[in-house]
Amino acid sequence: MTSSLGLEQSLAPVGSQSPPPTTKRKRSNTGGDVAVAVKPAKRKKANKANKANKARPDEDQNLDLGLGLNLAIGKLDSRLLADYVAQRTKRFATDLSHVELEDEHIPEKAYHDTSDWVLPRTLQNMPGFLERYSLKARGNKSLSLASKKTGSPHTLVVTSAALRAANITRALRTFQTKDAIVAKLFAKHIKLKDAIDYVKKTRQVYRMGIGVGTPARIMGLLDAGALSSSKLERVLVDCSHIDQKKRGILDMRETQQPLMLLLNRHELKKCYGVSSGGEVQLILY
């Protein structure tokens, strides 16, 4: 009988046999080691986590840590940029309904296609990039000019942090003249009230061609009347730059949400992609 049972077990399909439980050694009260089965629930939890990690897209392949860049931005045309930004909005705006998300959506026609730019999107290449994709600046020196209406830049550059704003300001000083300054609109140690006073005093002496700052600071200056968007021709968003934690302006709640509030301001959004005069270009660098 015993040999018959053993034969039946040996002929059973391999797939039908349940795997032996994983065991580990545990010290008993008598001083010896005994085998203890590992709880299946722990294995299931670990397997589930592994599957989730495999299912998550590997975004690191698009990161150049040496240059501090997310290379994915430069590969996206207008349609894909609209989808990319919408995904980031949905990620952080979990409390919004579908209708509210639609209100926050910036359409494809708003985004200027820069996917044919082949150079790395570094600070050094930003002036050339801005010249190439600024429609009204092609073939002339308009990036080095400024409106006679003070506090009314033709270009706003939006970035994630104070130090980055300072670096961009220096990189774009190639467009600065005695009649048109490139203004840093943010410094970490300067409060909003002091920044408002600074911009108001500066515009009494200089005319501003390009303003550089963080989304929240730019909105604060617009709300206070220190800045005006009446002569604005383009908004350049510093999207490709990533910090030491591999995060860009669209990857952090504290910068992504203020950025979307800024880009969705009525006076800007109504001018995106219009065919007549008064267009405001939305350019992601």
SVG drawing of the C-alpha trace seen along z (x, -y; Angstrom):
<svg xmlns="http://www.w3.org/2000/svg" viewBox="-17 -106 45 108">
<polyline fill="none" stroke="black" stroke-width="0.4" points="0.0,0.0 2.8,-2.3 4.7,-1.7 1.5,-2.2 0.9,-5.6 4.5,-6.6 4.1,-5.7 1.0,-7.8 2.7,-10.8 5.7,-10.4 3.4,-10.3 1.4,-13.4 1.9,-16.5 4.5,-18.8 2.3,-21.8 -0.3,-20.3 2.2,-20.0 2.0,-23.0 5.4,-24.5 6.9,-23.6 6.6,-26.3 9.6,-28.5 11.2,-27.8 13.6,-29.6 15.4,-28.4 14.2,-29.6 15.7,-28.9 13.4,-26.7 12.9,-26.8 15.0,-23.7 18.0,-25.2 17.7,-23.5 16.7,-24.9 13.3,-24.2 12.0,-24.9 9.2,-27.5 7.2,-28.2 7.2,-31.7 3.7,-33.2 2.3,-33.2 0.9,-36.7 4.4,-38.2 5.4,-36.5 2.3,-37.7 3.0,-41.3 6.5,-41.1 5.4,-39.7 2.9,-42.4 5.5,-45.1 7.8,-43.5 5.1,-43.4 4.3,-47.1 7.9,-48.0 8.1,-46.2 4.9,-47.8 6.2,-51.3 7.8,-53.0 11.5,-53.4 11.9,-57.2 15.5,-57.1 16.6,-56.2 15.6,-59.8 17.7,-61.4 21.2,-62.8 22.5,-63.2 25.8,-64.7 24.0,-67.5 21.1,-67.6 18.5,-67.2 15.3,-65.3 15.9,-64.5 12.2,-63.4 11.0,-67.0 13.0,-67.6 11.5,-64.6 7.9,-65.6 5.9,-67.5 3.0,-69.8 0.4,-66.9 2.7,-64.9 3.7,-67.9 0.0,-68.6 -0.5,-65.0 2.7,-65.0 1.7,-68.2 -1.9,-66.9 -0.5,-63.7 1.5,-65.7 -1.6,-67.8 -3.7,-64.7 -0.9,-63.2 -1.0,-66.1 -4.6,-67.3 -6.2,-64.1 -9.0,-66.0 -10.2,-67.5 -13.2,-66.1 -12.9,-65.3 -14.6,-68.6 -12.2,-70.5 -9.2,-68.7 -10.6,-69.7 -10.6,-73.4 -7.0,-73.1 -6.0,-71.5 -3.8,-73.5 -4.6,-72.5 -2.2,-71.2 -2.3,-74.4 -0.8,-76.3 2.5,-74.5 5.2,-75.6 6.8,-72.5 10.6,-72.6 11.3,-68.8 13.7,-69.6 16.2,-71.2 19.1,-68.9 21.5,-70.5 21.3,-69.7 18.9,-72.0 21.5,-73.5 22.0,-77.0 24.7,-77.7 22.3,-76.8 19.3,-78.6 20.0,-82.0 20.3,-80.3 17.1,-78.2 15.2,-81.3 16.3,-83.2 15.4,-80.3 11.9,-79.7 10.8,-83.3 8.7,-83.9 8.6,-87.7 12.4,-87.8 13.6,-86.0 15.9,-88.0 15.9,-91.0 17.2,-92.2 13.8,-92.3 14.9,-90.1 17.3,-93.0 14.5,-95.6 11.9,-96.4 8.5,-98.1 8.3,-101.8 5.6,-100.7 7.7,-99.9 7.3,-96.5 6.0,-94.9 8.5,-92.3 8.1,-90.6 9.5,-87.3 8.9,-85.5 11.1,-82.6 9.6,-80.3 11.9,-78.1 11.8,-75.9 14.1,-77.7 15.9,-80.9 19.4,-79.6 18.3,-78.4 16.6,-81.8 19.9,-83.5 21.8,-81.2 19.3,-81.7 19.4,-85.5 23.2,-85.4 22.9,-83.1 20.4,-85.5 22.3,-88.7 23.5,-88.4 20.2,-90.1 20.6,-92.9 21.2,-96.5 21.2,-99.8 17.6,-100.2 16.4,-96.6 17.3,-94.6 17.1,-90.9 15.6,-90.9 15.8,-88.3 12.3,-88.4 13.2,-86.0 15.7,-85.7 15.4,-83.2 16.0,-85.7 13.7,-88.4 10.0,-88.4 7.3,-89.1 6.7,-92.6 10.4,-93.5 10.4,-92.0 7.4,-94.1 9.2,-97.3 12.3,-96.2 10.5,-95.7 8.6,-99.0 11.8,-100.9 13.7,-99.1 11.1,-99.9 11.4,-103.6 14.9,-103.5 15.1,-100.6 12.7,-98.9 12.4,-95.2 12.7,-93.0 13.0,-89.6 11.9,-88.5 13.1,-85.3 11.4,-83.8 9.5,-81.0 5.8,-80.5 4.6,-81.7 6.8,-84.8 5.7,-85.8 2.0,-85.4 2.5,-87.5 4.1,-90.3 1.4,-90.2 -1.3,-90.3 0.4,-93.2 0.6,-95.2 4.4,-95.3 4.5,-93.2 2.2,-93.5 1.5,-90.9 0.1,-93.5 3.2,-93.3 4.0,-89.7 5.0,-87.7 6.2,-84.4 6.5,-82.3 9.5,-80.0 9.2,-77.2 12.5,-75.6 11.2,-72.0 14.3,-69.9 16.4,-71.0 16.4,-68.5 17.8,-68.8 20.0,-66.4 16.9,-64.4 16.1,-64.0 13.1,-66.3 12.0,-69.0 9.5,-71.8 6.7,-69.5 7.7,-66.7 7.2,-68.6 3.8,-69.6 5.2,-72.8 6.2,-74.0 3.9,-72.1 0.7,-73.5 1.7,-77.2 3.0,-76.7 -0.4,-75.5 -2.1,-78.4 0.2,-80.8 -0.2,-79.3 -4.0,-79.1 -4.3,-82.8 -7.1,-84.1 -4.9,-86.9 -2.4,-84.4 -4.5,-81.4 -6.7,-83.3 -3.7,-84.3 -2.1,-80.8 -2.1,-79.7 -4.2,-82.5 -3.7,-83.2 -4.2,-86.9 -2.1,-89.5 -1.5,-89.3 -0.3,-85.7 1.6,-84.5 3.9,-81.6 4.2,-78.8 7.6,-77.2 8.9,-74.3 12.7,-74.2"/>
</svg>
